[in-house]
Amino acid sequence: MALNNNDKCTMRRVAVLVLGDVGRSPRMQYHALSLARSPEVAHVTLIGYAGSRCVPEVEALIDSGRISLRLLREDLVPRPRSKVAYLAYAPAKALLKLGQLLFALLLLLPRVDVLLLQTPPAIPTLAAAWLARAASGCMVVVDWHNLGFSVLEHGGLGASHPYVLAARLYEALLGWSLDGHLCVTAAMSGWLREHWSVRAETLYDRPPAFFRPTPLEQRHELLRRLRPALVAPGGAPLWEEKAPPSSPRSSPWDAGGTPWTSLDSGTGQVRARPDMPALLVSSTSWSADEDFGVLLDALLLLDTSLSSSAPPACGGPRVLVAITGKGPLKQHYERRVAGLALRRIGIATLWLEPADYPVMLGCADLGVCLHGSTSGLDLPMKVLDMLGCGLPVCAVGLDSLSDLRGPAHSLLAHAPPP
């Protein structure tokens, strides 16, 4: 998006809108952070659903008053279980959300000069932005993370379903009519220009400075603090909490240690254990977009290849897989994990606070991203975060991954499951 000099002089108040959990929308948080630090912007309002906490840098600016956080209610209408009822539920929900957004943008908030919004969801976000623009005269900038109609298409409706065709037309017309456009990949920019005559500037994601390798002392502190969460899905400990007197080895947690670090009781110095387990980290929304069955099958093969090796001197697994996130399929996969007879691999499903997530990534040896794409044009931010921490990354193969800037050997893409 390009602004002329008059735009720059008058652009004083900006609203950043994501119709989702604000705390789980890192790109929009970073937009708000960058805008709040700009001398050309007087104030930023971040709008979205309540849920997870924002990253510490955004929370600091919320506390200082530089950013205002306006949280919307998500559950306006209970979701029906039957697919037939969903056909009536979806339009009713969209209309209620449209009214909710217009009330917030036109009545609850002070007038803004620029509205920056994320799509998807395109319905009703684009319509609300178009109506708010018509009523208030604000400039609207769309940040295209994916194509909304493709989400419906791959959600079981199919490309020829009337809902999908209507959604595609709606998205094309409203998108074309708005003022400015950003997108996450060159592939997305090219598609929008070719199919909808929308000229979107490619604004590449890049990890913030706090995504970096974690120093040993900070690693020790985090892993000590996460001890209660580093357990199997059923709650069983992956390492002995306290070794019995007859055992030839002690628990790695004894004397203030962890399976990865030891603490010298005399000097207080933290040392890395020579036989520490490998740490694999993956973050997920536990949705159908990410097939964790692929990872579990690979871990079974790895466990078989490690079965002849001796366990670490402190006991426990040779590899810990830490999967962080919240979502609807979490319990489903936890049940699958509980049924695996793994001998050398431990799996822990946990939730990391925003301040702890980059530190945990910086502790890891490998990052895994199973993010799929309904359009094939978007790019998972989590891959960039992992690369920012210096991790090699194994990811589902997408054409858009070629947009990544970083060492070629840091990223291994595998074909998505059929």
C-alpha positions as semicolon CSV with decimal commas, in nm:
position;residue;x (nm);y (nm);z (nm)
1;M;0,000;0,000;0,000
2;A;0,129;0,344;-0,088
3;L;0,011;0,661;0,082
4;N;0,054;1,006;-0,063
5;N;0,182;1,296;0,144
6;N;-0,167;1,417;0,234
7;D;-0,257;1,068;0,354
8;K;0,051;1,059;0,574
9;C;-0,029;1,396;0,728
10;T;-0,387;1,305;0,815
11;M;-0,338;0,943;0,915
12;R;-0,356;0,971;1,291
13;R;-0,578;0,693;1,426
14;V;-0,566;0,332;1,306
15;A;-0,784;0,031;1,388
16;V;-0,643;-0,320;1,336
17;L;-0,919;-0,579;1,303
18;V;-0,897;-0,959;1,318
19;L;-1,217;-1,158;1,350
20;G;-1,044;-1,423;1,560
21;D;-0,855;-1,471;1,884
22;V;-0,625;-1,168;1,900
23;G;-0,364;-1,353;2,102
24;R;-0,338;-1,622;1,835
25;S;-0,305;-1,372;1,549
26;P;0,066;-1,283;1,558
27;R;0,084;-1,100;1,225
28;M;-0,195;-0,859;1,320
29;Q;-0,038;-0,803;1,662
30;Y;0,290;-0,715;1,491
31;H;0,104;-0,475;1,259
32;A;-0,041;-0,303;1,566
33;L;0,302;-0,295;1,729
34;S;0,471;-0,138;1,425
35;L;0,196;0,119;1,379
36;A;0,197;0,214;1,748
37;R;0,570;0,283;1,724
38;S;0,531;0,504;1,416
39;P;0,550;0,881;1,476
40;E;0,279;0,926;1,210
41;V;0,021;0,734;1,412
42;A;-0,140;0,888;1,719
43;H;-0,322;0,580;1,844
44;V;-0,393;0,218;1,751
45;T;-0,699;0,014;1,843
46;L;-0,666;-0,364;1,819
47;I;-1,001;-0,537;1,771
48;G;-1,079;-0,908;1,792
49;Y;-1,200;-1,193;2,010
50;A;-1,089;-1,262;2,364
51;G;-0,883;-1,571;2,432
52;S;-0,506;-1,597;2,450
53;R;-0,285;-1,320;2,581
54;C;-0,104;-1,089;2,342
55;V;0,274;-1,095;2,308
56;P;0,448;-0,903;2,590
57;E;0,551;-0,610;2,366
58;V;0,187;-0,550;2,265
59;E;0,068;-0,589;2,624
60;A;0,322;-0,327;2,733
61;L;0,182;-0,077;2,483
62;I;-0,172;-0,162;2,591
63;D;-0,072;-0,088;2,951
64;S;0,086;0,243;2,843
65;G;-0,227;0,345;2,651
66;R;-0,053;0,355;2,310
67;I;-0,270;0,062;2,197
68;S;-0,632;0,010;2,298
69;L;-0,766;-0,345;2,300
70;R;-1,134;-0,385;2,210
71;L;-1,254;-0,743;2,260
72;L;-1,567;-0,872;2,089
73;R;-1,793;-1,157;2,196
74;E;-1,745;-1,461;1,975
75;D;-2,032;-1,694;2,067
76;L;-2,330;-1,491;1,947
77;V;-2,518;-1,800;1,823
78;P;-2,461;-2,163;1,933
79;R;-2,334;-2,378;1,647
80;P;-2,574;-2,657;1,544
81;R;-2,451;-3,013;1,512
82;S;-2,635;-3,113;1,196
83;K;-2,512;-3,008;0,852
84;V;-2,867;-2,924;0,744
85;A;-2,914;-2,678;1,031
86;Y;-2,572;-2,529;0,951
87;L;-2,705;-2,404;0,615
88;A;-2,940;-2,172;0,805
89;Y;-2,696;-2,105;1,088
90;A;-2,413;-1,973;0,870
91;P;-2,607;-1,680;0,710
92;A;-2,769;-1,588;1,045
93;K;-2,431;-1,587;1,217
94;A;-2,282;-1,373;0,939
95;L;-2,558;-1,113;0,974
96;L;-2,519;-1,097;1,352
97;K;-2,141;-1,062;1,317
98;L;-2,192;-0,788;1,060
99;G;-2,409;-0,593;1,302
100;Q;-2,159;-0,650;1,582
101;L;-1,870;-0,517;1,373
102;L;-2,060;-0,213;1,249
103;F;-2,168;-0,127;1,604
104;A;-1,806;-0,149;1,719
105;L;-1,653;0,040;1,426
106;L;-1,912;0,318;1,399
107;L;-2,045;0,365;1,752
108;L;-1,813;0,218;2,016
109;L;-1,480;0,339;1,876
110;P;-1,363;0,692;1,810
111;R;-1,345;0,770;1,440
112;V;-1,043;0,611;1,275
113;D;-0,857;0,726;0,966
114;V;-0,739;0,381;0,858
115;L;-0,889;0,037;0,913
116;L;-0,644;-0,250;0,861
117;L;-0,817;-0,588;0,859
118;Q;-0,729;-0,952;0,817
119;T;-0,907;-1,184;0,578
120;P;-1,016;-1,461;0,610
121;P;-1,271;-1,460;0,745
122;A;-1,392;-1,254;0,451
123;I;-1,756;-1,293;0,559
124;P;-1,865;-1,058;0,708
125;T;-1,536;-0,868;0,760
126;L;-1,508;-0,724;0,409
127;A;-1,874;-0,616;0,407
128;A;-1,841;-0,448;0,746
129;A;-1,527;-0,266;0,630
130;W;-1,695;-0,149;0,309
131;L;-1,998;-0,015;0,501
132;A;-1,779;0,150;0,766
133;R;-1,579;0,316;0,488
134;A;-1,897;0,444;0,325
135;A;-2,027;0,579;0,656
136;S;-1,709;0,731;0,799
137;G;-1,480;0,791;0,504
138;C;-1,193;0,589;0,652
139;M;-0,936;0,418;0,433
140;V;-0,956;0,036;0,436
141;V;-0,651;-0,183;0,388
142;V;-0,695;-0,560;0,354
143;D;-0,424;-0,802;0,464
144;W;-0,483;-1,121;0,267
145;H;-0,373;-1,426;0,468
146;N;-0,564;-1,673;0,248
147;L;-0,868;-1,686;0,020
148;G;-1,191;-1,713;0,218
149;F;-1,387;-1,901;-0,047
150;S;-1,117;-2,171;-0,058
151;V;-1,176;-2,241;0,312
152;L;-1,544;-2,311;0,237
153;E;-1,453;-2,512;-0,072
154;H;-1,219;-2,744;0,115
155;G;-1,446;-2,757;0,420
156;G;-1,667;-3,012;0,244
157;L;-1,886;-2,797;0,018
158;G;-1,687;-2,831;-0,305
159;A;-1,596;-2,575;-0,570
160;S;-1,937;-2,577;-0,743
161;H;-2,152;-2,532;-0,432
162;P;-2,368;-2,216;-0,451
163;Y;-2,229;-2,091;-0,118
164;V;-1,874;-2,122;-0,248
165;L;-1,955;-1,950;-0,579
166;A;-2,136;-1,667;-0,397
167;A;-1,850;-1,632;-0,147
168;R;-1,596;-1,609;-0,428
169;L;-1,794;-1,337;-0,607
170;Y;-1,849;-1,147;-0,280
171;E;-1,480;-1,164;-0,194
172;A;-1,368;-1,054;-0,540
173;L;-1,604;-0,756;-0,568
174;L;-1,557;-0,620;-0,216
175;G;-1,184;-0,683;-0,220
176;W;-1,144;-0,498;-0,550
177;S;-1,347;-0,199;-0,423
178;L;-1,135;-0,129;-0,113
179;D;-0,837;0,106;-0,091
180;G;-0,521;-0,090;-0,024
181;H;-0,402;-0,446;-0,009
182;L;-0,123;-0,641;0,159
183;C;-0,051;-1,012;0,137
184;V;0,192;-1,264;0,281
185;T;0,347;-1,415;-0,034
186;A;0,435;-1,326;-0,391
187;A;0,220;-1,621;-0,502
188;M;-0,082;-1,465;-0,330
189;S;-0,009;-1,125;-0,485
190;G;0,014;-1,277;-0,833
191;W;-0,311;-1,470;-0,792
192;L;-0,505;-1,165;-0,671
193;R;-0,374;-0,954;-0,959
194;E;-0,444;-1,217;-1,224
195;H;-0,789;-1,330;-1,110
196;W;-0,944;-1,027;-0,938
197;S;-0,735;-0,730;-1,062
198;V;-0,642;-0,660;-0,699
199;R;-0,292;-0,515;-0,663
200;A;-0,157;-0,631;-0,330
201;E;0,185;-0,540;-0,195
202;T;0,373;-0,842;-0,065
203;L;0,469;-0,772;0,295
204;Y;0,680;-1,064;0,405
205;D;0,647;-1,186;0,758
206;R;0,962;-1,186;0,961
207;P;1,010;-1,308;1,315
208;P;1,046;-1,042;1,586
209;A;1,381;-1,009;1,759
210;F;1,262;-1,213;2,059
211;F;1,260;-1,527;1,841
212;R;1,623;-1,631;1,884
213;P;1,829;-1,918;2,029
214;T;1,775;-1,937;2,405
215;P;2,076;-1,892;2,636
216;L;2,153;-2,184;2,865
217;E;2,049;-2,015;3,191
218;Q;1,716;-1,900;3,045
219;R;1,661;-2,249;2,902
220;H;1,719;-2,399;3,246
221;E;1,475;-2,159;3,413
222;L;1,198;-2,227;3,159
223;L;1,233;-2,605;3,165
224;R;1,231;-2,608;3,546
225;R;0,914;-2,400;3,542
226;L;0,750;-2,623;3,278
227;R;0,824;-2,941;3,474
228;P;0,455;-3,004;3,566
229;A;0,355;-2,978;3,198
230;L;0,628;-3,203;3,056
231;V;0,424;-3,519;3,110
232;A;0,245;-3,770;2,889
233;P;-0,110;-3,675;2,780
234;G;-0,258;-3,893;3,056
235;G;-0,047;-3,716;3,318
236;A;0,212;-3,990;3,367
237;P;0,564;-3,853;3,424
238;L;0,812;-3,899;3,139
239;W;1,103;-3,895;3,384
240;E;1,120;-4,032;3,736
241;E;1,015;-3,761;3,977
242;K;1,239;-3,907;4,246
243;A;1,459;-4,208;4,190
244;P;1,415;-4,493;4,444
245;P;1,710;-4,555;4,680
246;S;1,796;-4,881;4,501
247;S;1,820;-4,711;4,160
248;P;2,172;-4,663;4,018
249;R;2,072;-4,327;3,873
250;S;1,907;-4,017;4,011
251;S;1,611;-3,827;3,872
252;P;1,714;-3,553;3,627
253;W;1,497;-3,315;3,830
254;D;1,701;-3,375;4,146
255;A;1,934;-3,102;4,278
256;G;1,757;-2,835;4,076
257;G;1,832;-2,996;3,740
258;T;1,633;-3,080;3,427
259;P;1,674;-3,357;3,168
260;W;1,867;-3,103;2,959
261;T;2,067;-2,917;3,224
262;S;2,233;-2,971;3,560
263;L;2,295;-2,721;3,837
264;D;2,619;-2,708;4,031
265;S;2,508;-2,676;4,393
266;G;2,834;-2,513;4,493
267;T;2,874;-2,246;4,227
268;G;2,515;-2,222;4,099
269;Q;2,647;-2,268;3,744
270;V;2,414;-2,425;3,487
271;R;2,564;-2,688;3,257
272;A;2,421;-2,869;2,957
273;R;2,392;-3,245;3,008
274;P;2,607;-3,439;2,760
275;D;2,332;-3,698;2,706
276;M;2,035;-3,460;2,696
277;P;1,730;-3,576;2,496
278;A;1,656;-3,416;2,161
279;L;1,371;-3,164;2,176
280;L;1,122;-3,136;1,891
281;V;0,863;-2,855;1,908
282;S;0,545;-2,808;1,707
283;S;0,268;-2,555;1,757
284;T;-0,085;-2,621;1,638
285;S;-0,445;-2,510;1,654
286;W;-0,546;-2,879;1,671
287;S;-0,777;-2,845;1,372
288;A;-0,845;-3,052;1,061
289;D;-0,603;-2,827;0,869
290;E;-0,311;-3,006;1,037
291;D;-0,282;-3,383;1,010
292;F;-0,088;-3,487;1,318
293;G;-0,135;-3,848;1,218
294;V;0,156;-3,791;0,977
295;L;0,381;-3,689;1,266
296;L;0,267;-3,978;1,489
297;D;0,340;-4,230;1,211
298;A;0,688;-4,081;1,167
299;L;0,751;-4,096;1,542
300;L;0,662;-4,466;1,545
301;L;0,926;-4,528;1,278
302;L;1,180;-4,321;1,469
303;D;1,102;-4,502;1,793
304;T;1,164;-4,835;1,623
305;S;1,502;-4,718;1,496
306;L;1,596;-4,594;1,845
307;S;1,472;-4,903;2,030
308;S;1,812;-5,071;2,027
309;S;1,986;-4,764;2,173
310;A;2,036;-4,725;2,546
311;P;1,827;-4,469;2,733
312;P;1,999;-4,154;2,860
313;A;2,196;-4,188;3,183
314;C;1,921;-4,001;3,369
315;G;1,649;-4,223;3,220
316;G;1,344;-4,106;3,027
317;P;1,302;-4,064;2,652
318;R;1,576;-3,996;2,400
319;V;1,344;-3,756;2,217
320;L;1,080;-3,528;2,366
321;V;0,810;-3,399;2,131
322;A;0,648;-3,089;2,282
323;I;0,326;-2,993;2,104
324;T;0,176;-2,662;2,211
325;G;-0,163;-2,520;2,126
326;K;-0,537;-2,530;2,182
327;G;-0,809;-2,659;1,955
328;P;-1,099;-2,897;1,894
329;L;-0,899;-3,209;1,801
330;K;-0,656;-3,200;2,091
331;Q;-0,828;-3,476;2,292
332;H;-0,861;-3,690;1,980
333;Y;-0,487;-3,688;1,921
334;E;-0,410;-3,726;2,291
335;R;-0,607;-4,051;2,286
336;R;-0,405;-4,165;1,986
337;V;-0,080;-4,079;2,163
338;A;-0,190;-4,273;2,471
339;G;-0,237;-4,582;2,253
340;L;0,117;-4,570;2,111
341;A;0,373;-4,808;2,260
342;L;0,668;-4,570;2,241
343;R;0,987;-4,668;2,424
344;R;1,240;-4,397;2,340
345;I;1,012;-4,105;2,253
346;G;0,800;-3,898;2,489
347;I;0,515;-3,673;2,377
348;A;0,385;-3,381;2,587
349;T;0,087;-3,169;2,484
350;L;0,095;-2,837;2,664
351;W;-0,004;-2,473;2,639
352;L;0,269;-2,209;2,637
353;E;0,204;-1,848;2,725
354;P;0,309;-1,597;2,456
355;A;0,619;-1,497;2,652
356;D;0,729;-1,861;2,691
357;Y;0,668;-1,979;2,334
358;P;0,971;-1,811;2,170
359;V;1,192;-1,921;2,460
360;M;1,078;-2,282;2,414
361;L;1,140;-2,263;2,039
362;G;1,488;-2,134;2,113
363;C;1,553;-2,445;2,326
364;A;1,454;-2,691;2,053
365;D;1,659;-2,898;1,809
366;L;1,391;-2,924;1,540
367;G;1,067;-2,745;1,453
368;V;0,776;-2,921;1,283
369;C;0,495;-2,737;1,103
370;L;0,199;-2,938;0,974
371;H;0,004;-2,632;0,858
372;G;-0,183;-2,703;0,536
373;S;-0,332;-2,446;0,302
374;T;-0,671;-2,445;0,131
375;S;-0,540;-2,212;-0,140
376;G;-0,173;-2,312;-0,148
377;L;-0,088;-1,940;-0,147
378;D;-0,045;-1,851;0,221
379;L;0,256;-1,897;0,444
380;P;0,257;-2,022;0,804
381;M;0,406;-1,763;1,039
382;K;0,520;-2,040;1,273
383;V;0,781;-2,153;1,018
384;L;0,938;-1,807;1,023
385;D;0,937;-1,804;1,403
386;M;1,120;-2,136;1,405
387;L;1,377;-2,017;1,152
388;G;1,423;-1,701;1,358
389;C;1,525;-1,924;1,651
390;G;1,785;-2,093;1,430
391;L;1,592;-2,420;1,404
392;P;1,589;-2,657;1,111
393;V;1,222;-2,693;1,015
394;C;1,025;-2,980;0,865
395;A;0,707;-2,845;0,704
396;V;0,425;-2,951;0,475
397;G;0,532;-2,865;0,121
398;L;0,362;-2,552;-0,015
399;D;0,461;-2,353;-0,325
400;S;0,461;-2,038;-0,111
401;L;0,750;-2,172;0,100
402;S;0,981;-2,060;-0,182
403;D;0,915;-1,703;-0,058
404;L;1,099;-1,774;0,266
405;R;1,419;-1,583;0,319
406;G;1,678;-1,790;0,502
407;P;1,937;-2,063;0,465
408;A;1,819;-2,320;0,214
409;H;1,927;-2,609;0,435
410;S;1,713;-2,485;0,728
411;L;1,384;-2,595;0,569
412;L;1,277;-2,944;0,465
413;A;0,937;-2,950;0,295
414;H;0,749;-3,277;0,254
415;A;0,454;-3,349;0,031
416;P;0,114;-3,288;0,193
417;P;-0,089;-3,601;0,264
418;P;-0,335;-3,694;-0,014
